[in-house]
Amino acid sequence: MALGLNNLRPAAGSTHKKKRVGRGPGSGLGKTAGRGHKGQKSRSGYSSKIGFEGGQMPLQRRLPKRGFTNIFKKKWIEISLGKIEENFNSGDEITPEVLHERGLIKKAKHDLVILGTGEVSKALKISAHRFTKTAREKIENAGGTIKEITKTKETEAAS
């Protein structure tokens, strides 16, 4: 067969004929048209409410409700200095993008915070949204530099 856009066909067995329901008993989908017998679901125009369980008390009403979830809560991606020490050499520029490329953090919409757990012996240049007090001290004592990333309204709108 000649190549070309005019000769494209789906792979064999990947497409099926459309079911034509309610077209007589010989079709195998006649009479009740696959809807079973009687009842609300067999009628035309039926559509159930989300979570409707046929009159039984729905799951979302059976479960106990407690507490409160703050939808404006600030979420952080945390990474320890020990992890950074293992994966970077002295003088490396460390940003959230670099950490994501190396697979140390998931790329997310949340800000990055550097935790002070672990030891630092290399002079690292780290950029993050926040540093803990101990992380700040350990990086500076090892001869490294820190840069806090501040979000402006323009950068927030872009992300």
C-alpha positions as CSV (number, residue, x, y, z in Angstrom):
1,M,0.0,0.0,0.0
2,A,1.3,3.4,-0.9
3,L,2.2,5.9,1.8
4,G,0.3,9.2,2.2
5,L,-2.3,10.9,4.3
6,N,-5.0,9.7,1.8
7,N,-4.3,6.0,2.7
8,L,-4.3,6.3,6.5
9,R,-6.5,3.6,8.2
10,P,-7.0,2.7,11.9
11,A,-5.2,-0.4,13.1
12,A,-7.1,-3.6,12.5
13,G,-9.6,-4.3,15.3
14,S,-9.2,-0.9,16.9
15,T,-12.5,0.4,15.7
16,H,-16.0,-1.1,16.2
17,K,-19.4,-0.5,14.6
18,K,-21.6,1.8,16.6
19,K,-24.4,0.0,18.6
20,R,-27.7,0.9,17.1
21,V,-30.1,0.3,20.0
22,G,-33.8,-0.1,19.7
23,R,-33.8,-1.2,16.1
24,G,-35.8,-4.4,16.3
25,P,-35.4,-7.8,17.9
26,G,-33.0,-9.1,15.2
27,S,-30.3,-6.6,16.2
28,G,-29.9,-8.1,19.7
29,L,-30.5,-4.6,21.1
30,G,-34.1,-4.1,20.4
31,K,-37.2,-3.8,22.6
32,T,-35.7,-2.5,25.9
33,A,-32.5,-1.3,24.1
34,G,-30.1,-2.5,26.8
35,R,-31.9,-0.6,29.6
36,G,-33.4,-3.6,31.4
37,H,-37.1,-3.7,32.3
38,K,-39.1,-0.9,33.9
39,G,-37.9,1.5,36.6
40,Q,-36.7,5.1,36.6
41,K,-33.4,4.3,34.8
42,S,-35.3,2.8,31.8
43,R,-37.2,5.9,31.1
44,S,-36.2,8.6,28.6
45,G,-34.9,11.8,30.1
46,Y,-33.5,10.1,33.2
47,S,-30.4,11.6,34.8
48,S,-29.4,11.0,38.4
49,K,-28.0,13.5,40.8
50,I,-24.3,13.1,41.7
51,G,-24.1,10.9,44.7
52,F,-27.7,9.7,44.5
53,E,-28.0,6.2,45.8
54,G,-31.7,5.3,45.1
55,G,-33.1,6.8,48.2
56,Q,-30.5,5.2,50.5
57,M,-28.7,7.8,52.7
58,P,-25.8,8.9,50.4
59,L,-22.3,8.3,51.5
60,Q,-21.4,12.0,51.8
61,R,-24.3,12.3,54.4
62,R,-23.4,9.1,56.2
63,L,-19.8,10.0,57.0
64,P,-19.1,12.2,60.0
65,K,-18.1,15.8,59.4
66,R,-15.5,17.3,61.7
67,G,-13.1,20.2,61.5
68,F,-12.3,22.7,58.9
69,T,-9.9,22.9,55.9
70,N,-8.4,26.2,55.1
71,I,-8.3,26.5,51.3
72,F,-5.8,29.4,51.6
73,K,-3.3,27.5,53.6
74,K,0.3,28.1,52.5
75,K,1.9,24.8,51.3
76,W,5.7,24.3,51.2
77,I,8.0,21.8,49.5
78,E,10.6,20.9,52.1
79,I,14.1,19.6,51.5
80,S,16.9,19.0,54.0
81,L,20.4,20.3,53.8
82,G,21.6,16.7,54.1
83,K,19.9,15.8,50.8
84,I,21.4,18.9,49.1
85,E,24.9,18.0,50.5
86,E,24.7,14.5,49.0
87,N,23.7,15.6,45.5
88,F,25.6,18.8,44.8
89,N,29.3,19.9,44.7
90,S,30.9,23.0,46.1
91,G,30.0,26.2,44.2
92,D,26.9,24.8,42.5
93,E,23.9,27.1,41.9
94,I,20.9,25.4,43.5
95,T,17.4,26.6,42.5
96,P,14.0,25.0,42.7
97,E,14.3,24.2,38.9
98,V,17.7,22.5,39.4
99,L,16.3,20.4,42.3
100,H,13.4,19.4,40.1
101,E,15.7,18.4,37.2
102,R,17.8,16.2,39.6
103,G,14.6,14.5,40.9
104,L,14.9,15.8,44.5
105,I,11.6,17.6,44.5
106,K,8.4,17.4,42.5
107,K,7.6,20.4,40.4
108,A,4.7,22.0,42.1
109,K,3.0,25.3,42.6
110,H,4.2,25.4,46.2
111,D,7.2,27.3,47.5
112,L,10.5,25.7,48.5
113,V,11.8,25.8,52.1
114,I,15.3,24.6,53.1
115,L,15.4,22.7,56.4
116,G,18.5,22.6,58.7
117,T,18.7,18.9,59.1
118,G,22.0,17.3,58.1
119,E,25.5,18.8,57.9
120,V,27.0,21.1,55.2
121,S,30.7,21.1,54.4
122,K,30.6,22.6,50.9
123,A,30.1,26.3,49.9
124,L,26.7,26.1,48.2
125,K,24.8,28.9,46.5
126,I,21.1,28.2,47.3
127,S,18.0,30.0,46.1
128,A,14.7,29.2,47.8
129,H,11.6,30.9,49.0
130,R,12.4,30.3,52.7
131,F,15.2,29.0,55.0
132,T,15.0,27.8,58.5
133,K,17.2,29.6,61.1
134,T,19.6,26.5,61.4
135,A,19.8,26.1,57.7
136,R,20.7,29.7,57.2
137,E,23.5,29.4,59.9
138,K,24.9,26.1,58.5
139,I,25.1,27.4,54.9
140,E,26.8,30.6,55.9
141,N,29.2,28.9,58.3
142,A,30.3,26.5,55.4
143,G,31.0,29.6,53.2
144,G,27.9,29.4,51.1
145,T,25.4,32.0,50.1
146,I,21.6,32.1,50.3
147,K,19.2,34.0,48.1
148,E,15.5,34.3,49.1
149,I,13.1,34.2,46.2
150,T,10.3,36.7,46.6
151,K,7.1,36.4,44.8
152,T,5.6,39.5,43.2
153,K,2.0,39.8,41.9
154,E,3.3,39.5,38.3
155,T,5.2,36.2,39.0
156,E,2.2,34.8,40.9
157,A,-0.1,35.6,38.0
158,A,2.3,33.9,35.5
159,S,2.6,30.7,37.5
